[in-house]
Amino acid sequence: MARITGLSSRAIIGRFFERLTANPYAQIISRLAMRFDSDQESETYKWLGMAPAPREWVGERLARGLRTNGMTILNKTFENTLEIAVEDLRRDKTGQILVRIDEMAARVAAHPWKMLSTLIANGAGATSGLAYDGQYYFDSDHSEGSSGTLLNTLAAAQVTQLDVTTATAPTESEMAKAILGVIAYMMGIKDDQGEPMNDLAREFLVIVPVPLFPAALAATTLRVVAGASGASTDNPLLAGGGGGPFRVDVICDPRQTWTANFGVFRTDGNAKPFIVQEEEPLTIQALAEGSDIEFQKDAHQYGVKWCGNVGYGLWQHAALALLS
């Protein structure tokens, strides 16, 4: 067999991990999800209720227990395998091969975000969209202890700013007011002790479908936004110095099929809206120089493996807004 030139398997694996370290999804995922290690087939997460607030000491101490809800996340194994012809290596198609390696790294990096995106899409009514309290993640009748009935599926009845001129094409000003109205509503959500749960929230991530992205981007970045008939107005999200009282970022998610909905997620809490669970870290293996694959198929194979899963965290840190 002719001597193989060009990229070695070591160089290809090195290129893969180099691209993976520049993962553009990592920051988004870290803001939305808590990461937990796993050492078994599944993990059960028990969401303990909040600690009770202090009371005036009258008579004896009053011991109050914690509420317990739980959910189980089953680990799954994922793989991605790329085959490269030895002839391409021999002919030193370095540039073309590196493009394929870069694409593979991008696919692997995007996979956890794709899984989280599916959770968001299913959270409003799919059988797989149940939160730890047994309700849909986005629902109109959450209730825990002394919280009262809580909603995190919000329409104009709860947030008047969601009533816009055209639901599928809000103005920049309408979008800014709608986002701020949802944030204000979320700050009133109470925990199982009847205490405000998001009163110190200052950082949020807004996830929108493609049609709403231009208005949402303007609403979260421009000091002056366009209203009806093109009239300009100060942006309430960015009022005051330093970018306003909140950090609000927007992500366009083409996987969401919404036309007039968007999601708002609190990202600065100790607990997060979602969970990323990992049993086995990402690994890459090669059947390359001198392997049976090279002998039988005149090719090299590079295989990626990851074992883990994603699940729902705190629904109290998430809201699905319905424009109308």
Sequence and secondary structure as in RCSB ss.txt:
>XXXX:A:sequence
MARITGLSSRAIIGRFFERLTANPYAQIISRLAMRFDSDQESETYKWLGMAPAPREWVGERLARGLRTNGMTILN
KTFENTLEIAVEDLRRDKTGQILVRIDEMAARVAAHPWKMLSTLIANGAGATSGLAYDGQYYFDSDHSEGSSGTL
LNTLAAAQVTQLDVTTATAPTESEMAKAILGVIAYMMGIKDDQGEPMNDLAREFLVIVPVPLFPAALAATTLRVV
AGASGASTDNPLLAGGGGGPFRVDVICDPRQTWTANFGVFRTDGNAKPFIVQEEEPLTIQALAEGSDIEFQKDAH
QYGVKWCGNVGYGLWQHAALALLS
>XXXX:A:secstr
     S  HHHHHHHHHHHHHT TTHHHHHHHEEEEE  SSEEEEEEE          SS       EEEEEEE 
EEEEEEEEEEHHHHHTT HHHHHHHHHHHHHHHHHHHHHHHHHHHHHTTT TT B TTSSBSS S B  TTS SB
 SEE TTT GGG  S TTS  HHHHHHHHHHHHHHHTT B TTS BSSTT  EEEEEE GGGHHHHHHHHH SEE
E GGG EEE GGG SGGG SSEEEEEE TT   SSEEEEEE SSSS SEEEEEEEEEEEEEE TT HHHHHHSEE
EEEEEEEEEEEE  GGGEEEEE  
